Amino acid sequence: MKPPALWLSLFGLSCSLVIITSPLISFRILLHLRRQAITSPVASTISVLTPTPTPGSVWKVYINSDYNYAISYPPNLSSSSASQNFSLPPYLDVQITKTLPHTSNGILAPTYVNNYPASQAFIAGSEYKTVYLQIPKQTNYLEIMVNQTPEKSALADQILSTFNFLPDTSDWTTYQNSKYGFTLKFPSKFAYKNSDSDSFQPGALPGIIGHLVPTQVPELSYPDFGISVARTDLSPDAWIKSENLCPDWPTQPSCQPVIPGPISGSLQITALNRHYASVDTFVKKDRLLFDLSLTYRNPNQPLPNPVTSEYNAILSTFKFTDLISGTSTWKNYQNSTYHFSFSYPPNFDLLTPGPHDLLPLGFISVCDGSKDLVCLHLPPSAYPNTNFEGAGVAVSYLLQLTSPASCSTTNLMGQITATQINGIGYWQSTIGNGATGHTGGGPVYRTFNQNKCFEIQLSIDKYRDELSRSFTSTEESTLSSVLTTILSTFKFEK
């Protein structure tokens, strides 16, 4: 059921009543009214807005995977989001629009947001400026309204300066680490080199667990991209200070000011005037502190801008998943016929071959029973009063695919990439499930083992319903991480 304030706004009751019951909704209504009064700009000069350092501040990062952008903001601010909008009242509001606004003379002032070309419009009598950025490879625009009142403009512009379009990672390799609970994507010109051992346990001193190494050029010709882990109760900011990573020198600082990193909740420092230039991004999960570092191998030279841009793009894909060590309440499934096992949360139903009354009629779900050896199914009741229809992880044996060549290509519709999860090499693609009024699908993984082609499909299903609350992108991202964690527990027993 929709919140009362939203019902009031739908039926056109006064904005003052909505303001009392829901500040986030009233903020969006006021912005909508102000959008109606766009006038021509008073000037056409280019203004440039670039990132502003925020010393010692661990900001949150909002990532919109539907339109591939990210924006950071202070953790004490309240936000709301959906597929097509993001609000941070009273500082900033982001929506999707298909066209630029019409002004009286058809001119918008050019500007830049974090080096991205943009257009800026002015709103008559409003304290908000509006910035438009075209979404890469789309005809749509991001419409960003930014508060320009004297007491709000500095922070609003600082938030806007963190804006970034994310890279297209559809053909990137995905690395999943089940021991430390994270995933990372990277271009095909890299490979993940594991430096961890089963006996290593993080301690007070950082230990290197892996590197990204180039595959097309000699390893020593590219900066070292390493991942280290330490166990500590300190925050990233306190860790940086306690380790004296940026000591003050007599004439100049040894580091640039600490700024928010591209990973949510992370801090990033760039070393100045060191023998080997470096940039470190610190992020914490429970008591584990991760340092994702990039160190130049050429002495007395700064890191090239394209290299640091690529480093930050890779870091923007870093996500924490549920640590396998923290899933002690999960159940375990073992298949003695095909010699594999996996773990799964207790709120998932374990289904074996055959038709299942648990599944919605008229919709082809991932757990349709037609080819599954076993399927995990999360019912709609997991997200009540939404358009969530179910989710699943299906494990199948594709009898007709008898070679690695056929297993890696046959009936895979999307782009095929190689990935490794929990020591198993997979061919990864995507697949969609659908029927009238329904959407669904997700990644599919195939591996050839025991001279057999096994397929594991992950799927999240929704139905189109204007009356139910939408299953949000945040909820979907969280559930997707759970499905990926289930996949990371899959292993062959021989």
Buried (B, 14 or more C-beta within 10 A) or exposed (E): EEEEBBEBBEEEEEBEBBBEBBBBBBBBBBBEEBBEEBBBBEEEEEEEBEBBBBEBBBBBBBBBBEBBBBBBBBEEBEBBBBBBBBBBBBBBBBBBBEEBBEBEEEEBBBBBBBEBEBBBBBBEEBBBBBBBBBBEEEEEBBBBBBBBEEEBBEBBBBBBBBBBBBBEBEEBBBBBBBBBBBBBBBBEEBBBEEBBEEEEEBEEEBBBBBBBBBEEEEEEEBBBBBBBBBBBEBBBBEBBBEEEBBEEEEEEEBBBBBBBBBBBBBBBBBBBEEEBBBBBBBBBBEEBBBBBBBBBEEEEEBBEEEBBEBBBBBBBBBBBBBBBEEBEEBEEBEBEEBEBBBBBBEEBBEBEEEEBEEBBEEBBBBBBBEBBBBBBBBBBEBBEEBBBBBBBBBBBBBEEBEEBEBBBEEEBEBEBBEBBBBEBEBBBBBBEBEBEEBBBBBBBBBBBBEEBBBBBBBBBBBBEEEEBBBBBBEBBEEBBBBBBBBBBBBBBEE
